[in-house]
Amino acid sequence: MYLKCIYVPKKLVPHQRVKIGKAYLCVGIEYGGYRIGNEDGEPALYSTKWFERMDRHPTNWIKTEYDDG
């Protein structure tokens, strides 16, 4: 699934590895965030508030939930 970055908090802009307006490949959804291959090619976790979906969830993704305990 591809996501477009629509927001990065101003205080974090110099330190972030994503750019507003750019599309990124989402490789997972975990802990309430998107796991995205960033500008450094590293799969990092980002807030869902920073991105909008460009397409639907892939139908071949597998949903796994784990107990917290």
Backbone as a chain_set.jsonl record, in Angstrom:
{"seq": "MYLKCIYVPKKLVPHQRVKIGKAYLCVGIEYGGYRIGNEDGEPALYSTKWFERMDRHPTNWIKTEYDDG", "coords": {"N": [[0.863, -1.163, 0.0], [0.531, 2.203, -0.812], [1.404, 5.336, 0.617], [0.916, 8.817, 1.075], [2.901, 11.387, 2.314], [1.62, 13.835, 4.365], [2.014, 15.52, 6.425], [4.372, 16.722, 8.765], [5.498, 17.341, 11.945], [6.544, 20.656, 12.676], [8.746, 21.076, 14.426], [10.107, 18.739, 14.101], [10.893, 18.519, 11.469], [13.63, 19.01, 10.476], [14.853, 16.663, 11.264], [13.556, 14.467, 10.284], [13.006, 11.616, 8.141], [11.279, 11.525, 6.067], [9.412, 13.132, 3.476], [7.19, 15.804, 2.96], [4.488, 15.467, 0.757], [5.551, 13.438, -0.737], [5.341, 10.047, -1.917], [5.267, 6.923, -0.228], [6.153, 3.491, 0.31], [4.23, 1.421, 2.256], [4.97, -1.032, 4.509], [3.873, -2.332, 6.59], [1.471, -2.311, 9.298], [1.468, -1.354, 12.507], [1.327, -1.189, 16.085], [-0.365, 1.034, 16.051], [0.657, 2.653, 14.061], [2.253, 3.391, 10.856], [4.514, 1.311, 9.145], [7.115, 2.273, 7.281], [9.187, 2.445, 4.41], [11.666, 4.639, 4.562], [13.419, 7.715, 3.525], [16.039, 6.94, 3.875], [15.921, 4.333, 3.295], [15.286, 2.688, 5.325], [13.03, 0.687, 7.223], [10.888, 2.345, 9.048], [8.802, 3.311, 11.855], [5.945, 5.343, 11.708], [3.63, 7.953, 12.577], [0.153, 7.571, 11.913], [-1.177, 9.883, 11.399], [0.405, 11.446, 9.843], [0.19, 10.685, 7.227], [-1.663, 9.944, 4.177], [-3.713, 7.53, 2.639], [-3.009, 6.23, -0.565], [-3.953, 4.203, -1.994], [-5.953, 1.195, -1.596], [-6.019, -1.108, 1.242], [-3.9, -3.834, 0.675], [-5.187, -6.897, -0.593], [-3.905, -9.237, -0.07], [-2.585, -9.055, 2.331], [-1.792, -10.155, 5.635], [-3.473, -10.301, 8.658], [-2.433, -10.099, 11.931], [-2.849, -10.492, 15.345], [-1.667, -9.968, 18.627], [-1.564, -11.118, 22.018], [-1.318, -8.902, 24.81], [-0.15, -9.71, 27.152]], "CA": [[0.0, 0.0, 0.0], [1.301, 3.442, -0.857], [0.917, 6.442, 1.435], [1.533, 10.112, 0.791], [3.168, 12.17, 3.515], [0.87, 15.094, 4.314], [2.298, 16.327, 7.608], [5.485, 16.422, 9.668], [5.548, 18.446, 12.903], [7.607, 21.611, 12.341], [9.949, 20.898, 15.236], [10.776, 17.504, 13.691], [11.232, 18.554, 10.04], [15.054, 18.819, 10.161], [15.323, 15.352, 11.684], [12.747, 13.39, 9.709], [13.479, 10.937, 6.935], [10.185, 11.515, 5.102], [9.19, 14.466, 2.924], [5.794, 16.131, 2.681], [4.118, 15.389, -0.655], [6.155, 12.273, -1.377], [4.693, 8.762, -1.669], [6.124, 5.901, 0.369], [5.589, 2.161, 0.402], [3.946, 0.968, 3.611], [5.232, -2.469, 4.565], [3.16, -2.898, 7.721], [0.734, -1.443, 10.215], [1.697, -1.92, 13.832], [1.343, -0.258, 17.221], [-1.096, 2.242, 15.699], [1.409, 3.464, 13.102], [2.631, 2.777, 9.576], [5.919, 0.973, 8.948], [7.375, 2.825, 5.951], [10.565, 2.556, 3.947], [11.895, 6.09, 4.497], [14.421, 8.217, 2.586], [17.277, 6.191, 4.079], [15.659, 2.948, 2.953], [15.037, 1.944, 6.56], [11.613, 0.562, 7.565], [10.662, 3.01, 10.329], [7.408, 3.464, 12.256], [5.492, 6.735, 11.7], [2.24, 8.205, 12.955], [-0.824, 7.537, 10.821], [-1.62, 11.261, 11.155], [1.33, 12.068, 8.906], [0.025, 10.117, 5.889], [-2.973, 9.564, 3.65], [-3.625, 6.384, 1.731], [-3.139, 6.491, -1.997], [-4.691, 3.055, -2.505], [-6.595, 0.417, -0.535], [-5.214, -2.17, 1.848], [-3.75, -4.988, -0.213], [-6.022, -8.033, -0.195], [-3.06, -10.369, 0.31], [-1.953, -8.841, 3.633], [-2.247, -11.032, 6.707], [-3.659, -9.59, 9.912], [-2.063, -10.886, 13.096], [-2.953, -9.768, 16.599], [-1.002, -10.666, 19.712], [-1.958, -10.753, 23.375], [-0.378, -7.991, 25.443], [0.45, -10.322, 28.328]], "C": [[0.909, 1.225, 0.0], [0.593, 4.53, -0.064], [1.64, 7.708, 1.033], [1.698, 10.874, 2.095], [2.457, 13.519, 3.381], [1.205, 16.024, 5.473], [3.541, 15.803, 8.319], [5.522, 17.586, 10.644], [6.755, 19.347, 12.649], [8.881, 21.396, 13.14], [10.738, 19.648, 14.844], [11.273, 17.517, 12.252], [12.725, 18.337, 9.778], [15.558, 17.4, 10.442], [14.59, 14.189, 11.028], [13.331, 12.867, 8.413], [12.337, 10.687, 5.96], [9.944, 12.955, 4.665], [7.717, 14.66, 2.601], [5.567, 16.121, 1.171], [4.659, 14.168, -1.372], [5.409, 10.997, -0.977], [5.719, 7.754, -1.165], [5.389, 4.564, 0.407], [5.438, 1.78, 1.871], [4.114, -0.554, 3.626], [4.549, -3.132, 5.752], [2.434, -1.846, 8.529], [0.872, -2.083, 11.586], [1.748, -0.832, 14.89], [0.671, 1.069, 16.885], [-0.37, 3.148, 14.724], [1.686, 2.686, 11.828], [4.126, 2.496, 9.567], [6.232, 1.292, 7.489], [8.859, 2.799, 5.637], [10.853, 4.031, 3.702], [12.99, 6.462, 3.493], [15.761, 7.489, 2.703], [17.129, 4.721, 3.711], [15.399, 2.07, 4.165], [13.537, 1.85, 6.822], [11.354, 1.116, 8.969], [9.168, 3.185, 10.579], [7.054, 4.944, 12.356], [4.019, 6.819, 12.078], [1.333, 8.149, 11.726], [-1.322, 8.933, 10.475], [-0.755, 11.968, 10.128], [1.066, 11.671, 7.458], [-1.434, 9.947, 5.499], [-2.757, 8.428, 2.666], [-3.814, 6.819, 0.301], [-3.883, 5.342, -2.678], [-5.257, 2.281, -1.321], [-5.599, -0.549, 0.105], [-5.083, -3.302, 0.847], [-4.57, -6.172, 0.304], [-5.189, -9.224, 0.257], [-2.309, -10.152, 1.625], [-2.566, -9.778, 4.658], [-2.33, -10.229, 7.994], [-3.35, -10.532, 11.065], [-2.163, -10.007, 14.324], [-2.355, -10.623, 17.694], [-1.563, -10.21, 21.048], [-0.892, -9.854, 23.984], [0.373, -8.642, 26.611], [1.291, -11.453, 27.978]], "O": [[1.914, 1.278, 0.71], [-0.634, 4.636, -0.068], [2.823, 7.684, 0.693], [0.759, 10.994, 2.881], [2.664, 14.248, 2.412], [0.75, 17.167, 5.514], [3.732, 14.595, 8.455], [5.575, 18.735, 10.206], [7.863, 18.856, 12.431], [9.98, 21.517, 12.598], [11.904, 19.509, 15.213], [12.007, 16.614, 11.851], [13.061, 17.53, 8.911], [16.588, 16.993, 9.905], [14.98, 13.035, 11.21], [14.043, 13.566, 7.693], [12.396, 9.774, 5.137], [10.242, 13.891, 5.407], [7.078, 13.775, 2.032], [6.348, 16.69, 0.408], [4.264, 13.892, -2.505], [4.913, 10.876, 0.143], [6.868, 7.73, -1.605], [4.164, 4.515, 0.521], [6.405, 1.813, 2.632], [3.476, -1.267, 2.851], [4.63, -4.35, 5.915], [2.739, -0.656, 8.458], [0.443, -3.217, 11.798], [2.158, 0.297, 14.624], [1.088, 2.117, 17.379], [-0.748, 4.31, 14.573], [1.397, 1.493, 11.729], [4.92, 3.357, 9.945], [5.692, 0.667, 6.576], [9.689, 3.095, 6.496], [10.343, 4.612, 2.744], [13.431, 5.623, 2.708], [16.525, 7.431, 1.74], [18.086, 3.952, 3.8], [15.302, 0.849, 4.045], [12.83, 2.845, 6.659], [11.579, 0.425, 9.962], [8.368, 3.205, 9.643], [7.763, 5.714, 13.004], [3.266, 5.86, 11.911], [1.696, 8.615, 10.646], [-1.836, 9.151, 9.378], [-1.16, 13.0, 9.593], [1.652, 12.255, 6.547], [-2.317, 9.823, 6.348], [-1.751, 8.375, 1.958], [-4.659, 7.657, -0.011], [-4.379, 5.488, -3.795], [-5.06, 2.671, -0.17], [-4.503, -0.776, -0.407], [-6.074, -3.689, 0.228], [-4.631, -6.41, 1.511], [-5.713, -10.132, 0.904], [-1.479, -10.981, 1.999], [-3.735, -10.148, 4.549], [-1.373, -9.557, 8.378], [-3.922, -11.617, 11.17], [-1.624, -8.9, 14.346], [-2.508, -11.844, 17.7], [-1.985, -9.063, 21.197], [0.297, -10.019, 23.711], [1.432, -8.155, 27.007], [1.875, -12.084, 28.859]]}, "num_chains": 1, "name": "protein.A"}
